């Protein structure tokens, strides 16, 4: 029998990007731009993806290493204020097992020389499959990927 458990955690991450809030927001809102940075390791590939960026809209991404565990991200957009804020709730699955349910809030704040992104995530991590430390590190990696994408995009402009 599986032992059931839930661990709650909250973390906040901050990044400053040397671009406008409009550019950062667009990197979340535009499906082509978001696909360029919001993904797993390159060797995973992506089996399936859907994207409906509006309040009540859904985003789903499913993929994983060839022949390995399938990772699924299912989000519902709860609040969107253009160039200022994005809030979504989401769950994560490994194969058919739900491992967490979270609320993620992205705030965009103008600062000298660019935009500060403040991400606060509140998570319920289920049955020992995931933990806040692993999720926080994975989220740090995604925010770094966003920064790298914005830098490449600026260099190409």
C-alpha positions, 0 to 999 in steps of 0.5 A: 500500500502506498503511504500518502503524504503532502508537504506544503512549501512556498518559495520566491525567486527574483530575476532582473532582465535588461529588457522592458516588461513588455518583452518579458511578458511577451516571452510568456504570452506568445506561444512561439517565444515561450516554446523557445525557453520553457521546456525540459532538456533538449534530449527529451523532445516534446510529445504534446503541447497546447497553449491558450494564453487567456484567463481560464485558458489552459497550457499543457506540455508532455514529454520526457527522455526517450523510453523514460518517464513522461513528465506532464505540466497542466496549467490553468491561467487564473489572472493575467494583467498585460505587462504586469502579472501572470498567475496560473495554477498547475499540476505535475505528473510523472507518467500517470501519477500526480506529484504536485499541485501549485499556484505560480505568480509572476510579477513584472516590475520596472526597474532602472535598466530593465524589468524585475521578475518576482516569482512566488510559488506555493506548492503541495508536493504529494506522496514523496514524489517531488519536493520544494527544493527540486521544484525551486531548482527546476524553476531557477533553471527555467528563469535562467533559460528565459534570461538566456532567451531574452539575451539571444533575442536582443543580440539578434535584433 
